[in-house]
Amino acid sequence: MILAISAVSVFFALAIASSLTHRPQIDEGMFANPAFNLAAKGHFGTTVLETEKSPLTRIEQRTYWVMPLYLLNASASFKILGFSLFSMRLVNILWGFGLFLAWYFIILKLSGDKRAAILCLILLTCDYTVLDTSASGRMDMMSASLGFIGVAAFLLLRERNLLFAVLLSQSFVVLSGLTHPNGIMAFFGLLFLTVYFDFRRLGLKHIAAALIPYIIGGTAFGIWVLQDPAAFKDQFIDNVVTSGRMKGASSPLSGFVREFTERYPHAFGLQSNSSGHSGPIYLKGLILLGYIVGLFGVIFTKSLRQNRNYRALLIMTAIYFVVMSLIDGQKLTPYLIHIVPFYLALLAIFINWLWERRTVPVPVLIAGIFFFLALQTGGMALRIRQNTYANFYQPAVNFLKQNADEKDIIMASSDFGFGLNFSDNLLDDGRFGFNTGKRPRFIVYDSGVESSWQSSKEFFPAFYEYLPRLLREEYKLFYENAGYKIYEKR
């Protein structure tokens, strides 16, 4: 228990430090804006975006392009703690604790071994993906935690009261889905688990109990949608279709291949550092190697593979992997929080098996565990030390505050809302006036803009030619650091 408490303490220390030192990302600003407006102004609109000639109908009044639950959670945090990047990220740090509790009880019930459960918890608290997701103002940690809490609730209650277990677990899955559509992974995972363990005990009353949360959640969401169905259709459909999110479903083979050629290489150091960061990023590949050892260790160990409970865990891992491959055409790395806990759980089970049988000398096993943990916490400590918030983001914000007055339009990613308090002169237009003809006084260019511009070469060649010409002919570089370039109109 001392080890578990120490590990959780390390998690909180690193997650809080990271949330204070890592510069904000565009998605964090996009999600913070409606939450900020709800807390400060009483409406749920996203006002930082360019709305002229935009397909996002009435988004300045109501935000429909993402699910609402995390935004409500963030808004409550702003109301209680005040508006800041940290108060938004703190929401996910606290949800991280829910993830740890869920997986501790999942492994405890499946293995019946407290040592395996504690080891799983320790691996989770020090995992780079878990730490990174916890220190981010996105909804992925909350959605994943709610889904896993549902799984844990089912396993803990199914033997004593199956009806209540079904009702409670499905309620958490509904909340997960109302936080992010990726909650569908928890839906399929829990459906499999319920049938796998209790097929013969299930009856109509259990099906009815399972439907209740969906009826309540669907009704609440439907009432919200019916306030402006046209806006919901335009915003939600635009987010799903034009962003390429369903590319995996339209081409399943490509979806699976891109998991190995895009998502995992990007997440585990097989590509270049993002701007403002440096260091031996390739060492993150050893984290992926650890996941592989755990997965194949359980698969190729006969006694583990034939264990009915562990087999359920393996099948759930496959379900999550397949669903994620098919529903996420963007191959975003934050979504890994939904599947990384499975890899770590399997690794904990395999290590515990090695420990019990002394297949590997205990000192060697302990050294391997410490190396695996140190690799990840060390990587997070390096990122904290680089302090991209204080070294790059804050100086760029200070420059804009010193050189722009309230009438000067600043065209920048919405994450600058944290530094500029979503002032009226901040405008997030990803096309930089291509559609509207607007010419702000300042344009902020960062890695997100660079990535969007590069991808437009294939999908929007006119913009690919437009942006560098705009900056070259109508603007001059006025400020630059390793993370940002600020251009002023000539």
C-alpha positions as CSV (number, residue, x, y, z in Angstrom):
1,M,0.0,0.0,0.0
2,I,2.9,2.4,0.7
3,L,4.2,1.7,-2.8
4,A,0.8,2.5,-4.3
5,I,0.4,5.8,-2.3
6,S,4.0,6.8,-3.3
7,A,3.2,6.1,-7.0
8,V,0.0,8.2,-6.8
9,S,2.0,11.0,-5.2
10,V,4.5,10.9,-8.0
11,F,1.7,11.0,-10.5
12,F,0.2,14.1,-8.9
13,A,3.5,15.8,-8.6
14,L,4.5,15.2,-12.3
15,A,1.0,15.8,-13.7
16,I,0.6,19.2,-11.8
17,A,4.1,20.2,-12.8
18,S,3.5,19.3,-16.4
19,S,0.1,21.2,-16.5
20,L,1.9,24.3,-15.3
21,T,4.9,24.1,-17.7
22,H,3.5,22.7,-21.0
23,R,2.3,25.3,-23.4
24,P,-1.4,25.0,-24.3
25,Q,-2.6,23.3,-27.5
26,I,-5.2,24.5,-30.0
27,D,-7.8,21.9,-28.9
28,E,-7.5,23.1,-25.3
29,G,-8.4,26.6,-26.4
30,M,-11.3,25.4,-28.5
31,F,-12.7,23.5,-25.6
32,A,-12.0,26.2,-23.0
33,N,-13.8,28.9,-25.0
34,P,-17.4,27.6,-24.6
35,A,-16.7,26.5,-21.0
36,F,-15.3,30.0,-20.3
37,N,-18.3,31.7,-21.9
38,L,-20.7,29.6,-19.9
39,A,-19.0,30.4,-16.6
40,A,-18.4,34.1,-17.3
41,K,-21.2,35.1,-19.6
42,G,-24.0,32.5,-19.2
43,H,-24.0,31.1,-22.8
44,F,-22.4,28.0,-24.3
45,G,-21.1,29.5,-27.6
46,T,-17.7,29.3,-29.1
47,T,-16.9,32.9,-29.9
48,V,-13.2,32.7,-30.7
49,L,-13.7,31.1,-34.1
50,E,-14.2,32.9,-37.4
51,T,-17.9,32.5,-38.2
52,E,-18.2,34.5,-41.4
53,K,-18.7,32.0,-44.3
54,S,-18.3,29.2,-41.9
55,P,-20.3,25.9,-42.0
56,L,-20.4,25.9,-38.2
57,T,-23.9,27.4,-38.0
58,R,-24.5,29.6,-34.9
59,I,-21.5,28.1,-33.1
60,E,-21.1,31.5,-31.4
61,Q,-24.4,30.8,-29.6
62,R,-24.3,27.0,-29.0
63,T,-21.4,24.6,-29.2
64,Y,-22.5,21.3,-30.8
65,W,-19.4,20.1,-32.5
66,V,-18.2,18.2,-29.4
67,M,-20.0,16.3,-26.6
68,P,-21.0,18.6,-23.7
69,L,-20.1,16.8,-20.5
70,Y,-16.4,17.7,-20.3
71,L,-17.1,21.3,-21.2
72,L,-19.6,21.5,-18.3
73,N,-17.0,20.0,-16.0
74,A,-14.4,22.5,-17.1
75,S,-16.9,25.4,-16.8
76,A,-17.6,24.3,-13.2
77,S,-13.8,24.3,-12.6
78,F,-13.6,27.9,-14.0
79,K,-16.5,29.0,-11.8
80,I,-14.9,27.6,-8.7
81,L,-11.2,28.2,-9.3
82,G,-11.2,31.0,-11.8
83,F,-10.3,30.9,-15.5
84,S,-6.9,29.5,-16.2
85,L,-5.1,26.8,-18.1
86,F,-4.3,25.0,-14.9
87,S,-7.9,25.0,-13.6
88,M,-8.9,23.3,-16.9
89,R,-6.2,20.8,-16.7
90,L,-6.8,20.0,-13.1
91,V,-10.1,18.4,-14.1
92,N,-8.2,15.7,-15.9
93,I,-5.7,15.2,-13.2
94,L,-8.5,14.4,-10.8
95,W,-10.1,12.1,-13.4
96,G,-6.8,10.3,-13.6
97,F,-7.3,9.2,-10.0
98,G,-10.6,7.6,-11.0
99,L,-8.7,5.7,-13.8
100,F,-6.3,4.3,-11.2
101,L,-9.0,3.1,-8.9
102,A,-10.9,1.6,-11.7
103,W,-8.0,-0.5,-13.0
104,Y,-6.9,-1.5,-9.5
105,F,-10.2,-3.1,-8.9
106,I,-10.5,-4.5,-12.5
107,I,-7.2,-6.4,-12.1
108,L,-7.9,-7.3,-8.5
109,K,-11.2,-9.0,-9.6
110,L,-9.8,-10.7,-12.7
111,S,-6.5,-11.9,-11.1
112,G,-7.5,-12.3,-7.4
113,D,-4.0,-11.1,-6.7
114,K,-3.4,-7.9,-4.8
115,R,0.2,-7.7,-6.0
116,A,-0.8,-7.7,-9.6
117,A,-3.4,-5.0,-9.0
118,I,-0.9,-2.8,-7.2
119,L,1.7,-3.3,-9.9
120,C,-0.9,-2.3,-12.5
121,L,-1.7,0.8,-10.5
122,I,2.0,1.7,-10.2
123,L,2.6,1.2,-14.0
124,L,-0.4,3.5,-14.7
125,T,0.7,6.3,-12.5
126,C,4.1,6.5,-14.1
127,D,3.1,5.9,-17.7
128,Y,4.0,8.8,-20.1
129,T,0.7,8.6,-22.0
130,V,-1.3,8.6,-18.8
131,L,0.7,11.6,-17.4
132,D,0.5,13.5,-20.7
133,T,-3.3,13.0,-21.0
134,S,-3.9,13.9,-17.4
135,A,-2.0,17.2,-17.9
136,S,-4.0,18.1,-21.0
137,G,-7.2,20.1,-21.2
138,R,-8.9,17.6,-23.4
139,M,-11.8,15.3,-22.6
140,D,-10.0,12.0,-23.3
141,M,-9.0,11.2,-19.7
142,M,-12.5,11.9,-18.4
143,S,-14.1,9.8,-21.1
144,A,-11.7,6.9,-20.6
145,S,-12.0,7.0,-16.8
146,L,-15.8,6.9,-16.9
147,G,-15.7,3.9,-19.2
148,F,-13.3,2.0,-17.1
149,I,-15.2,2.9,-13.9
150,G,-18.2,1.3,-15.6
151,V,-16.2,-1.9,-16.3
152,A,-14.9,-2.0,-12.7
153,A,-18.4,-1.5,-11.3
154,F,-19.7,-4.4,-13.3
155,L,-16.9,-6.7,-12.2
156,L,-17.3,-5.7,-8.5
157,L,-21.1,-6.0,-8.4
158,R,-22.0,-8.8,-10.9
159,E,-21.8,-11.7,-8.4
160,R,-23.9,-10.0,-5.7
161,N,-26.5,-8.1,-7.7
162,L,-26.3,-8.5,-11.5
163,L,-29.2,-6.2,-12.1
164,F,-27.6,-3.3,-10.3
165,A,-24.3,-4.1,-11.8
166,V,-25.7,-3.8,-15.3
167,L,-27.6,-0.6,-14.5
168,L,-24.6,1.2,-12.8
169,S,-22.0,0.1,-15.3
170,Q,-24.1,1.1,-18.3
171,S,-24.7,4.5,-16.6
172,F,-21.0,5.2,-16.5
173,V,-20.7,4.1,-20.2
174,V,-23.4,6.6,-21.1
175,L,-21.6,9.3,-19.3
176,S,-18.4,8.4,-21.1
177,G,-20.2,8.7,-24.4
178,L,-21.6,12.1,-23.5
179,T,-18.0,13.2,-22.8
180,H,-16.6,11.9,-26.1
181,P,-17.8,9.6,-28.8
182,N,-14.9,7.4,-28.0
183,G,-17.1,6.1,-25.2
184,I,-18.3,3.7,-27.8
185,M,-15.2,1.6,-27.1
186,A,-16.4,1.2,-23.5
187,F,-19.9,0.3,-24.8
188,F,-18.6,-2.6,-26.9
189,G,-16.1,-3.7,-24.3
190,L,-18.7,-3.8,-21.5
191,L,-21.2,-5.5,-23.8
192,F,-18.7,-8.3,-24.5
193,L,-17.7,-8.6,-20.8
194,T,-21.4,-8.9,-19.7
195,V,-22.2,-11.6,-22.2
196,Y,-18.8,-13.4,-21.6
197,F,-19.3,-13.8,-17.9
198,D,-23.1,-13.8,-17.4
199,F,-24.8,-14.9,-20.7
200,R,-26.9,-17.6,-18.9
201,R,-28.0,-15.2,-16.1
202,L,-29.2,-12.4,-18.4
203,G,-32.9,-11.9,-18.9
204,L,-35.3,-9.2,-20.1
205,K,-35.1,-7.3,-16.8
206,H,-31.3,-6.9,-17.3
207,I,-31.8,-5.6,-20.8
208,A,-34.4,-3.2,-19.5
209,A,-32.0,-2.0,-16.8
210,A,-29.2,-1.5,-19.4
211,L,-31.5,0.6,-21.6
212,I,-32.6,3.0,-18.8
213,P,-29.3,5.1,-18.8
214,Y,-29.4,5.3,-22.5
215,I,-33.0,6.6,-22.5
216,I,-32.2,9.1,-19.8
217,G,-29.0,10.3,-21.4
218,G,-30.4,10.3,-24.9
219,T,-33.4,12.3,-23.7
220,A,-31.2,14.9,-22.0
221,F,-29.0,15.2,-25.0
222,G,-32.0,15.3,-27.3
223,I,-33.5,18.2,-25.4
224,W,-30.2,20.1,-25.8
225,V,-30.0,19.3,-29.6
226,L,-33.7,20.4,-30.2
227,Q,-32.8,23.9,-29.1
228,D,-31.2,24.3,-32.5
229,P,-31.3,21.1,-34.7
230,A,-29.9,22.9,-37.8
231,A,-26.9,24.1,-35.9
232,F,-26.3,20.6,-34.4
233,K,-26.5,19.0,-37.8
234,D,-24.1,21.5,-39.4
235,Q,-21.6,21.5,-36.5
236,F,-21.6,17.8,-35.7
237,I,-21.7,16.5,-39.2
238,D,-18.9,19.0,-40.2
239,N,-16.7,17.8,-37.4
240,V,-17.3,14.1,-38.3
241,V,-17.1,14.3,-42.1
242,T,-14.8,17.1,-43.1
243,S,-12.2,16.2,-40.4
244,G,-11.7,12.7,-41.8
245,R,-12.6,11.0,-38.6
246,M,-14.5,8.2,-40.3
247,K,-11.7,7.5,-42.8
248,G,-11.0,4.2,-41.0
249,A,-14.5,2.9,-41.3
250,S,-14.6,3.7,-45.0
251,S,-11.3,1.9,-45.6
252,P,-10.9,-0.7,-42.7
253,L,-7.6,-2.1,-43.9
254,S,-6.1,1.4,-44.2
255,G,-7.4,2.1,-40.7
256,F,-5.5,-0.8,-39.3
257,V,-2.3,-0.1,-41.3
258,R,-2.3,3.6,-40.2
259,E,-2.3,2.5,-36.6
260,F,1.2,1.1,-37.1
261,T,2.4,3.7,-39.5
262,E,1.0,6.9,-38.0
263,R,-0.5,6.8,-34.5
264,Y,2.0,4.6,-32.7
265,P,5.1,6.0,-34.4
266,H,4.0,9.5,-33.6
267,A,3.2,8.7,-30.0
268,F,6.3,6.7,-29.2
269,G,9.2,8.7,-30.5
270,L,9.6,7.3,-34.0
271,Q,9.1,10.7,-35.5
272,S,10.6,14.2,-34.9
273,N,10.2,16.3,-31.7
274,S,7.5,19.0,-31.8
275,S,8.7,22.6,-31.9
276,G,10.1,23.8,-28.6
277,H,11.0,20.3,-27.5
278,S,14.3,18.5,-27.7
279,G,15.9,15.3,-26.3
280,P,16.3,11.7,-27.1
281,I,12.6,11.2,-28.2
282,Y,13.5,7.8,-29.7
283,L,13.8,6.3,-26.2
284,K,10.0,6.5,-26.1
285,G,10.1,3.5,-28.4
286,L,11.2,1.4,-25.4
287,I,7.9,2.2,-23.7
288,L,6.1,0.6,-26.7
289,L,8.5,-2.3,-26.4
290,G,7.3,-2.8,-22.8
291,Y,3.7,-2.8,-24.0
292,I,4.6,-5.5,-26.6
293,V,6.3,-7.6,-24.0
294,G,3.2,-7.6,-21.7
295,L,0.8,-8.3,-24.6
296,F,2.7,-11.2,-26.1
297,G,3.9,-12.4,-22.8
298,V,0.3,-13.2,-21.8
299,I,-0.6,-14.5,-25.3
300,F,2.3,-16.9,-25.5
301,T,2.2,-18.1,-21.9
302,K,-0.2,-21.0,-21.9
303,S,-1.3,-20.8,-18.3
304,L,-2.1,-17.1,-18.7
305,R,-3.7,-17.4,-22.1
306,Q,-6.0,-20.2,-20.9
307,N,-7.1,-18.3,-17.8
308,R,-10.7,-17.4,-18.5
309,N,-10.4,-13.9,-16.9
310,Y,-7.2,-13.0,-18.7
311,R,-8.6,-14.3,-21.9
312,A,-11.5,-11.8,-21.4
313,L,-8.9,-9.0,-20.9
314,L,-7.1,-10.0,-24.2
315,I,-10.4,-10.0,-26.1
316,M,-11.3,-6.6,-24.7
317,T,-7.9,-5.3,-25.8
318,A,-8.6,-6.5,-29.3
319,I,-12.1,-5.0,-29.3
320,Y,-10.8,-1.6,-28.2
321,F,-8.0,-1.8,-30.8
322,V,-10.4,-2.6,-33.6
323,V,-13.0,0.0,-32.7
324,M,-10.3,2.7,-32.4
325,S,-8.8,1.7,-35.7
326,L,-12.2,2.0,-37.5
327,I,-13.7,5.1,-35.9
328,D,-10.6,7.4,-35.7
329,G,-9.4,8.4,-39.2
330,Q,-7.3,11.2,-37.7
331,K,-5.1,8.8,-35.7
332,L,-4.9,11.2,-32.8
333,T,-2.4,10.1,-30.1
334,P,-4.5,11.4,-27.1
335,Y,-7.0,8.6,-27.8
336,L,-4.4,6.0,-26.7
337,I,-5.5,6.6,-23.2
338,H,-8.4,4.2,-24.0
339,I,-6.1,1.3,-24.8
340,V,-2.8,1.9,-23.0
341,P,-4.2,0.7,-19.6
342,F,-4.9,-2.7,-21.2
343,Y,-1.3,-2.9,-22.3
344,L,-0.1,-2.0,-18.8
345,A,-2.5,-4.4,-17.1
346,L,-1.3,-7.3,-19.3
347,L,2.3,-6.3,-18.5
348,A,1.6,-6.3,-14.8
349,I,0.0,-9.8,-15.1
350,F,3.0,-11.1,-17.0
351,I,5.5,-9.6,-14.6
352,N,3.6,-11.0,-11.6
353,W,3.7,-14.4,-13.3
354,L,7.4,-14.2,-13.8
355,W,7.8,-13.1,-10.1
356,E,5.8,-16.0,-8.8
357,R,7.7,-18.6,-10.8
358,R,11.2,-17.0,-10.5
359,T,11.6,-17.5,-14.3
360,V,13.6,-14.3,-14.2
361,P,15.8,-13.5,-11.1
362,V,13.9,-11.1,-8.8
363,P,16.7,-8.5,-8.8
364,V,16.7,-8.4,-12.6
365,L,12.9,-8.1,-12.7
366,I,12.9,-5.3,-10.1
367,A,15.7,-3.5,-12.1
368,G,13.6,-3.9,-15.3
369,I,10.5,-2.4,-13.6
370,F,12.4,0.6,-12.2
371,F,14.0,1.2,-15.6
372,F,10.6,1.1,-17.3
373,L,9.2,3.6,-14.7
374,A,12.3,5.8,-14.7
375,L,12.2,6.0,-18.5
376,Q,8.7,7.4,-18.5
377,T,8.9,9.7,-15.5
378,G,12.3,10.9,-16.7
379,G,10.8,11.8,-20.0
380,M,8.1,13.7,-18.3
381,A,10.6,15.5,-16.0
382,L,12.6,16.5,-19.1
383,R,9.5,18.0,-20.7
384,I,8.7,19.8,-17.4
385,R,12.2,21.2,-17.3
386,Q,11.9,22.6,-20.9
387,N,8.9,24.6,-19.6
388,T,7.5,25.6,-23.0
389,Y,4.8,27.6,-21.3
390,A,7.2,30.1,-19.6
391,N,9.9,30.0,-22.2
392,F,7.9,30.3,-25.4
393,Y,4.1,30.7,-24.9
394,Q,4.2,33.4,-22.2
395,P,6.7,35.6,-24.0
396,A,4.6,35.5,-27.1
397,V,1.5,36.5,-25.1
398,N,3.4,39.3,-23.5
399,F,4.6,40.6,-26.8
400,L,1.0,40.7,-28.1
401,K,-0.2,42.5,-24.9
402,Q,2.5,45.1,-25.2
403,N,2.1,45.8,-28.9
404,A,-1.6,45.3,-29.7
405,D,-4.4,47.5,-28.5
406,E,-8.0,46.3,-28.1
407,K,-8.9,47.3,-31.6
408,D,-6.1,45.4,-33.3
409,I,-7.2,42.0,-34.6
410,I,-4.9,39.1,-33.5
411,M,-5.3,36.0,-35.7
412,A,-4.0,33.1,-33.7
413,S,-4.9,29.6,-32.5
414,S,-7.6,29.6,-29.9
415,D,-5.1,28.5,-27.2
416,F,-4.0,32.1,-27.0
417,G,-7.3,32.6,-25.3
418,F,-5.7,31.5,-22.1
419,G,-3.1,34.3,-22.2
420,L,-5.5,36.9,-23.7
421,N,-8.6,35.9,-21.7
422,F,-10.5,35.4,-25.0
423,S,-10.6,39.1,-25.7
424,D,-12.8,40.3,-28.4
425,N,-9.9,41.0,-30.8
426,L,-8.6,37.4,-30.7
427,L,-9.8,35.5,-33.8
428,D,-9.1,31.9,-34.6
429,D,-9.3,31.6,-38.4
430,G,-7.5,28.5,-39.7
431,R,-7.7,29.9,-43.2
432,F,-6.2,33.3,-42.3
433,G,-8.6,35.4,-44.3
434,F,-8.7,33.2,-47.4
435,N,-12.5,32.9,-47.2
436,T,-13.3,36.3,-45.7
437,G,-10.6,38.7,-47.0
438,K,-9.9,39.9,-43.5
439,R,-6.4,41.2,-42.7
440,P,-5.5,41.3,-39.0
441,R,-2.7,43.4,-37.6
442,F,-1.0,40.3,-36.1
443,I,-0.8,36.7,-37.3
444,V,0.6,34.0,-34.9
445,Y,2.3,31.1,-36.7
446,D,3.1,27.9,-34.7
447,S,3.5,24.2,-35.2
448,G,-0.3,23.7,-35.5
449,V,-0.5,26.2,-38.3
450,E,2.5,24.6,-39.9
451,S,0.9,21.1,-39.8
452,S,-2.4,22.4,-41.1
453,W,-0.6,24.2,-44.0
454,Q,1.5,21.2,-44.9
455,S,-1.6,18.9,-45.0
456,S,-3.4,21.4,-47.2
457,K,-1.0,20.7,-50.0
458,E,-3.0,17.6,-50.9
459,F,-6.5,18.6,-49.7
460,F,-6.6,22.4,-50.3
461,P,-3.8,23.4,-52.7
462,A,-5.2,26.9,-53.1
463,F,-4.6,27.6,-49.4
464,Y,-1.2,25.9,-49.6
465,E,-0.1,28.6,-52.1
466,Y,-2.0,31.4,-50.4
467,L,-0.6,31.4,-46.8
468,P,3.2,31.8,-47.6
469,R,2.3,34.4,-50.3
470,L,0.2,36.3,-47.7
471,L,3.0,36.4,-45.1
472,R,5.6,37.3,-47.7
473,E,3.8,40.1,-49.5
474,E,1.6,41.6,-46.8
475,Y,3.3,40.9,-43.5
476,K,6.7,41.1,-41.9
477,L,8.2,38.9,-39.2
478,F,8.1,41.0,-36.0
479,Y,8.8,38.4,-33.2
480,E,10.1,34.9,-33.1
481,N,11.0,32.2,-30.6
482,A,11.4,28.4,-30.8
483,G,7.6,27.9,-30.5
484,Y,6.0,30.9,-32.2
485,K,6.4,33.4,-35.0
486,I,4.4,36.6,-34.9
487,Y,3.9,38.6,-38.1
488,E,2.7,42.2,-38.3
489,K,0.8,43.7,-41.2
490,R,3.1,46.0,-43.3
